[in-house]
Amino acid sequence: MTRPEIVLVGVDGSAPSLHALDWAAAYAKRVGWSLHMVCSYSLPSFTAASLDGGYAALDDTAIQEGAKAVLVEAQERVAASGVPVTAAVVTGDAAGVLVELSSDYGLAVVGTRGRGGFTERLLGTVSSALPAHARCPVVVVPYRQQDSGSDDPQRRDGDMVHEVRRIIVGVDGSPSAEAALKAAVKQARVWDAELVAVAGVPVGSGAGVLAWLPAQIDHEQVLADVKAGLDVIVDRFEAESDGLKIKRIVLDGTGAELLTEFSAAADLLVVGSRGRGGFRGLLLGSTSQAVLHHASCPVLVINRKCAPEE
């Protein structure tokens, strides 16, 4: 499926959203795409006793003008990039709006404060809901205010990296992980970046999914088996990737632990989400959700609704 060469980015005037806008503009410039900015708002209401328990809607004129001002600021911010930009104010919940629009774009980008904790895990938050439901790949860009004073000239406004030099992708043999690896290969070509495939083996931790295995299990053999499986998958992708070399790393630990740790030395993480139907479909997998909330670098999420284009 060929997707429109447009990056969709949600902005609300906050530092994290402007930080994500910077990343989106840098990506659009790199690949020669255009950029579409959306600022959405939900019209609040309050119970009016005088209306016998009914609801009185607030006048949205001021809110709409505020949203327009946000877009003007955002357009001015990316003007120097030379990227073609369009913008729109849309009424509705931010996550719902972006999910609905996502089928018409090649990539969606949103920001998050990346604090973790309960509030960042609520399904209603954009950074959780959009990757789970979007019909295009989604990049979630964490905002780390404490890093904004970096002396690195390639970093500004909360540790934003313009150039993607190292990409880490989580691989566990599942179809969703293979889709993530396919997307990671594409990004490595786009950025001429180093690509590293990481697989976790949660045997030694005693708390992972293999903790029930007998104590006498041959730990080194498990690592060797997982590495062999990773090699089979990665060898196939290398053979189809015109000379691209993919590094492989297999270590003790869960995928979430390892990817979060590696994110400190990466410019982009790529993860797959199984995206099952029903209630489970409302949630990202445990690995992708944990990585989204704790990674130090932007995270590209590929769910089952948005297999990467050729």
N, C-alpha and C positions, 0 to 999 in steps of 0.2 A: 504493500500500500504506500503510495506516494502522498506525503502530507504537505500542506501549505508551508512555504518557507517563511514562516512568521513566528516570532517568539511572543507568547502571551505572558504578561507580568502584572501581578496585582500590586497596587500601591495604595497606601492610606496616609501618607505623610509622616509616618514614624521612621525613626532611624533604621530599624531592621528592614522595612520595605524599600527604602531608598538604597540601602546597601544591596538588596537583591536586584534592584533596578540597575545598579552599576554592573553587576555580574551579567545580567541579561543583555545589556547593551554591548558589553565586551564580547559576549558569545555571538550576538547577532552580527557584529562587525567582523568577527573572525570568519564566520561562515557565509557572509554576504546576504544575510536575511534582513527583513524589516522587523519592527518592534511594535506591538500593540499594547498600550497601557490601559488598565481598567481600574477605576475607583468605584467601589460599590458601597451602598449604605442601606440599612434597614430603617424604615420609618418607625420611630418608637411610638408607643401609645400608653395611656394610663387610664386606670379605672376612674370613671367620673360618677360620684355618688348621685349627682343631680340627674344622671341619665339612668337611674334605677339599675346600677350595676353594669351598664354598658361601657363601651370604650370610646374615649375621645381621642382622635388622632391629632398629632401635632402638625403644624404647618411645616412642610419640608423645604420651603424656599431657602432658608438660611443654611440648612444642611446641604442642599444641592449646590449652593454657591460655594460652600466650603470644600466640597468634593471637586468642583471645577478648579478651585484655587490650588488644590493638591496636584491636579494634573498639569496645571501651568508650571508649577515649580518643578515637577518631574520632567516635563519637556525641556525646560531650560537646563536642567542638570545633564541631560544626555545630548544636548544640541551639538556640542563640539565633537561628538563621536562620528558625525556624518551619517548615522544610521537613519533610514527612513522611519518616521514615527507617526502613529495614529493613536488617538486616545478617546475614551468614552466613559461617561458616568452611567452606572447601571444600578437600578434599585433592586435590592435583594440581599440575602445573606452572602457574605463574601465567598465562603466555600462552595455554596450551591451555584453561585454565578460562574465561578471559575470552572467548576466541573462541567456545567452545561456548555460553556464556551469551548472547552478543551478539545472537542472533536474537530474543531475547525483550525487547529494550530499544530505546528510541528513540535513545539516544546512549551511547557508552562513553567514559570519561575516564581517562587514566593520566598519570603524571608521568615525567619523565626529568631527569637532571642536565644534559643538553645539552652534554656535554663534547666530543662528536665522537670521532674516533679509532677504532681498530680494535674495541675492546671494545663501543662503542655501536653498531657495525654488525653484530654477530653476529645471525644469524637468531633465536637463542634468546631475545634480550632482548625484553621485553614491548613496549617502545616501537617496535620494528621489526616484530615478528611480528603484533601485534594490528591495526594499520592495514592490513596486507596481506591479512589473512584474515577480518576481522570482517564480520558480516552486518548491521551498523548503522554509521552514521557514527562516527568516532573523533576525539576531541580529545586531542592530546599536549601537555602543559603543561610547558614547560622550567623548571627551577629554577636560578636564578642567585643563589647565596648572596651574592656580592659586592654585589648590588643591594638587599639586605634592609634597609639603613640609609636608604633613601630617605625624604625628608621629605614626599613626596606623601601626603596622608591617604588617597588611594584605593589605595595600594600598601602591602603588608605581606608578610612571610614570603617573601622571595625575589622581589620585584617582581611580585606577582600583581595583575592589574588586574581589579577587580570590574565595571566598566562597559566595554563594548565600544563605542568611539566611532568607530573607523576599521577597516574590513575590506578586506584586499587579497586578490584572487583571481587566480590565474594562468590565462591563457587562451591556447591555441595552436591552436584550431580542431578539436581531436580530440573524440570523443564523451566521453571522461573529463573533459576540461576543461569541456565544456558541462554535465556533471553537477555539476562543482564550482561553476560559475557559478550554476546553479539553487539549489544549497545556500547559496551566498553571498548571493543575493537574499533567501532565507528568513531568514538570520541578520540581514541588514540591517533587515528588517522587525521582527524580534524586538527588536533593540536600538535601533531608530531611529538607525542608524549610517550614516556615510558609506561608500560602496562604491566601490572603485577596481579596475578590471580592468587587469592588466599583461600585456604580451606582450614577449618578448625576441627580438631579432634578432642571432644570434651571427655576424655577418659581419665586423665591424671587429676582433674580438679575434684572429682568425687561428688560434684553437684550437677554434672551435665546429663544429657539424655542417655548416656551410656553408663551411668553410675551403677546400674543394676548388674552389670557384668561381673563375673567371678573375679576375685582378687588375683588369681593366678593367670589372668589374661596376659598374653604376650604384648606388652605395650608397644614395643618397637615394631612388631609385626602389624599391629593396627595402623601405626603411622605409615608403614611401608605400603600397606594396602590402599590407604586413602591417597597417598602420593601417586600410586600407580593409576588409580581411577582418575585423579586430576590430570595426570599426563595424557591419558587417552583423550579426554575432552579437549584439553588445550592443544595437543598435537593436531587434532582435527581442525580447530579454528586457525592455527598457524598455517596449515596447509592451504586454507582458503583465503588467506589474508595477504597475499603478495609480499612475502618476506618479513612481515611484522613478527618480531620476537616477543614472546610473552614470558615473563619471569613467573616462577611458581614457588609458593611458600606453603608448607603444611606444618602447623604447630599445635601444641596442646592448647585447649581453650575453646569456648563457644565462638561461633561466627561473629556474634555481636561484640564480644569482648575484644577479639582480634581486630575487627574492622574499626572499632572505636579507637583502639590504641594506635593503629596504623594511620588513622586520619590526621594525626598530628604531623605526619611527615608526607602527607599527600595533598594534592590540589583538587581532587575529585574522587569521591567514592561512588561506586555503582552497585546497586543491590536490586534483587528481584523480589516481587511480592506475589505470593500464591493467589491472593484475591479470590477466595472461595465465595460461593453464593451464600444467601441467608445471613444469619447474624455474623458468622465468621467473615463474610464479605465486607462487613463494616469496618473490619480491623485489618491493618497491615500485619504481616507475619511478625513473630516476636523479634526476629533478627532485624528486619528492616525498621520496625518501630523503635527499637532500642538505639539503633544507629542514628536514626533521624534526630533523636532528642539529645544525643551525647557527642556526635561527631564534631570535630574541630574544623572541618572543611565542607564545602558544598556536597550534597548527596543527590545523585541521580537515581530515581526510583522507576523501575519498569514493572508495571502490573500486567495481568493477563489480558487486559483490554487494549493494551497499547504496545503490541510487539513492534520492535524497532523496524524501521523501513530498510530496504536494501540499499 
